[in-house]
Amino acid sequence: MLKQTLFFSKPCKLSLRLKQLVIEREDFPQPVTRPIEDLSVVIIENQQVIVTIPLLNELANNNVAVIFCDSHFMPSMQLVPLEANATQQESYKFQLNASVPLIKRIWKEVIETKIKNQALLLEHFSKNASLLKPLYNNVKSGDSDNMEGSAARLYWRELFGANFRRDRYGDYPNELLNYGYTVLRAATARALIGSGLNLSFGIFHRNRYNPFPLADDIMEAYRPFVDDIVVQMIQIDRQTLSAETKSKLINVIYRDVWMNNHKHPLQVALTLTAASLLRVFKGEDKNVLLPSYSP
């Protein structure tokens, strides 16, 4: 069963009762409840939402990704459980003992997949996808030649025009991309934690101020699925970060992706990727299961 995402944009009180998330709002005749075991992501946008500590603990115990937004309604913080898998210690051991060649091979796979998905997305929107083929066919171990960066320059130019620059604080539609990537990052972190992996030990990302480098690594292969939603939204008219557009971006975790010629909701694909990454660390599998934009 697909787990739910809850989004709170109006003042309310969120509490816990009998393993249920209880929602109380002035415009509700009576409290509304949701089983916590059915939840995947909770996004708290409104600054007047009240959340109880017992609820936060129960959400963490059930590996629910909780995202808090700042006064500008942009995601700014995420709750991550310290324990979400019964065999974490064993998993950490394999993760920490992974050899440098293995780490470089995994990163090569991630970047190959990312660029391939970027090319497939360009092709879907009748853009020049052939620009990227020489790049994803020539990714070296650890992406030592930075094919990812070369592909990005071509990809963004084709997708949004020559004047677009992908930057967290850049011009439109960067704010839409940022929001979608934050949701994707939370879902990726949740899947990795659920498999017993430690988010602090990345494959490529190693910024000392980044608490979730492993999530940032793995989500790279999934980023084009957010880009797809943004392109669809802005094709007809300029879209702002409204409740409607946020809802569309949040739903990225429910869209279908392909993996080994089978279609899965992205949320499920992330759990398959996380589980396969652990198997690769253990030496049980050779390759990480990663998503494809098309069969």
N, C-alpha and C positions, 0 to 999 in steps of 0.2 A: 504494500500500500504506500502511495506517495504521501509524504508528510507535508503539513501545511505551513505557510508563511503568514504571520499576522503582522499588520501594520497599524500603528496607533498615531494618528495625526490630530486627534482632539483630546482635550483634558479628560482624564479618567483615573480610576484607581485600579491597579492590578495586584491581586493577592492570590493566596493559595488556599484551597480547601479540598481535602480528599483527593489529592493528586490531580486536581483540576485547576487550570488558570481561571480565575474569576475576574470578570470585567464589569466594573461599575461606572456608569456615566449618568449625568443628570438627565439626559434625554432618553435613557432607557427606563422603561416601567419597572424592570427588575434585573438583577445581575445576570449576565450571560457567562456561560462556562465553556471551556475547551479542554479536552483531555491533553495533558502535557506530553504523553507518550506519542501523540499524533502530530507534534510540532517539530519543525525543522529550523526555522528562523523566526525571530521576533524582532521587529524594527520599531523603536520608540523614537518618534520624531518630535512630538509636542513637548515643550519644556515644562508643562504643568501636569505631566503624567506622574502619578505616585506609584512606586513599585516597592513591595515589601521584601525584606531580606529572605524570609523563608521561601518565597516564590523564586527569587534569583538562585538560591541554593538548589531547589528542585529542578529548575531549568538546566543548571550546570550538571546535575546528576544524570539528566537525560540527554546530555550532549546537544542541547538546543543552542544554536548561535544567537546571541542577543546583541543587537547593534543599537547604540545610542547616537542621536544626532545633536549637532550644536545649535546655537541660536539662529544660524542661517539655514537650518533644515538639511544640512549636509552630514552624512555619517562621519563620526569623529572618534568613536570608541567601540570596542567589542569585548564582550564577556567570554572568556575561554575557561573551561573547566581544567583543574589540575589533574584530575583523574577521570578517564572515560573508557578505559579498557583494562580488563583484568590481567592482561599479560604485558602491560606497558614496559616493565623492567626488561623483559626478554627482548621486546621489540626495539627498545632503545639501544640495547647492546649490539644488535645487528646493524642498526642505523649508524651508530657511532664508529663501528669497525669496518664500514664499507671502504673499500680501497679507492684511491684516487682515479685509477683507470675506470672503475665501475661508475663512479660519480660523473666522470666526464662523458661516459657512454650514455648514461641516463639523460644528461643535459642535451646531448646531441639529438636523442630521440624526441625530447620535448620541443626543441627548436625546429627540427624537421617537420614535426606535426603542426606546429604553429604556423609556419610559412605555407605549408600545403593548404591548411584551412583558410589562410588569408587569400591564397590564389583561387581556391574554390569559391570563396565569397565574392571576389572580384568578377569571376566568370559568371556567377549567378546574376550579378547586376550589370552584365554586359560591359565590363571594364576589361582592360588589357591584362589578363592574368598571366600571359606568357612571360611577362617581365620577371616573375618570381620563380619560374621553373628552374632556371640555372642555379638559383640560390638554394632551394631546398634539396636539390640533387647533389650539392657540393658542401654540405655542412660537415665539418671535421669534428673529431673528438673534442668535447668541451666547447664547441663552436669557437675555436681558436681564431678564425678569420672574421668573427663577428658578422656572420651572415644575417643574424637577427636584426642588427642595426641597419644593414644595407637594404634588407627587405622592407623594413619599417618606412624608410624614406620613400621608396617607390610605392608602397601600399597606401600610405596616407594621401599621397599626391593623387593617386588614381581614384581613391574612394571619395575624398572630399575636396579635391582641387589643389592647384599648385600653391595657393596661399595658406593652406591649413598647416598648422603645427601642432603636433600632439604634445600637450603640456598640461600638467595637473591644474595649473592656474591660467591656462590659455583661453583663447576665444572660443566661442560657440563652434561646434557642439561638445567641447571638452567636458562641460559640466554634466551632460547626459552620460558620456562615457565613464566619467568618474563615479557617478552614482551606480551604474550597472556593474562596474568592476568591484565596487565595495561589497555589493551583494554577492557577487561571484566569489570574492575572497573569503567572505564569511562561510559560504557553503563549502568551499574547498577546505578551509581550516576544520570545519566540523567533520568532514569525511576523513581527513588525515588523523585527527584525534581519535575518531571512532575505530580506526585500524591500529591504534596504539603507537603512532608515530609522534615524535617530538617536533613541534613547529619551529623551535629555536635553532635547529640545525639544518641549514639549507643546503641545496646542491650547488647553486650559483650565487644567489643573493646572500650577502654577508654583512650588510650594514649593521654596525654595532647598536644602532638605535631602532632597529626593526625587530620586533618580537616574533614575527611570523614569516621568516624568510622561506621556509619550506612551502607554505601556502602560496607565496608569491611565485615560487618556482613552478609548481604544478599547474597553477591557474593559467600560465602563459599559453598552454595548448588550447585553453577554453575561451580566451579573450575574443576571438573572432565571432563567437556566438552572441556576445554583447554588442559588438560592432554591427552585426546583422540587424538587431532590433533597432538600434539607433538610426541606421540608414533607412529602414522602413518607415520610421516615425517622421523623419524630416524630408522625405521625398516630395511630399505635396506642399507642406508649409512648415515654417519655423515653429519648433516646439520648445516650450519652456518646461522647467521642472515643476509641473503641476501634479496634483494627486493622480490624474489619469496617466501621465507619462511615467511617474514613479511606479505605478501599478504594472505597467507594461515591462519596465526594466526589472522589477522584482520577479516577474514571471519567467525570467530567463532560466531559472533553475527547473522549470517544468517543460521547457521546449525539448523536442526530440533531437538526439544526436546519434551518429552511427558508431558502432564499435564491433569489430570482427563480423561485419556484415549483418549485425543485428541492431535494431533501433531501440534506444533507451531514453527515458527522460534524463536530462542533464544531471539532475540530482542523483539518480541511480548510477549514471556513468561515473560520477565523481567517487562514489563508494567503490566501484570496480577498479578505478585507477589507483585509489589509495591502497586497496587490498593487494593489488598486483605489485605496487611499489615495494610493499613490505616483503612480498615473496621474492622479488629481485634482490633486495638486501640480504635475505636469507639464503640466496643461491638456489631457490626452488624454481624460479623462472628466469629466462634470459632477458625478456623485454617487458616494459611497462605497457599496460593497456591504456591507450590514449584515444581520444574521440576524433571522428572525422565529420566534416560538414556534409558529406554525401557518401553513399556506399562505394 
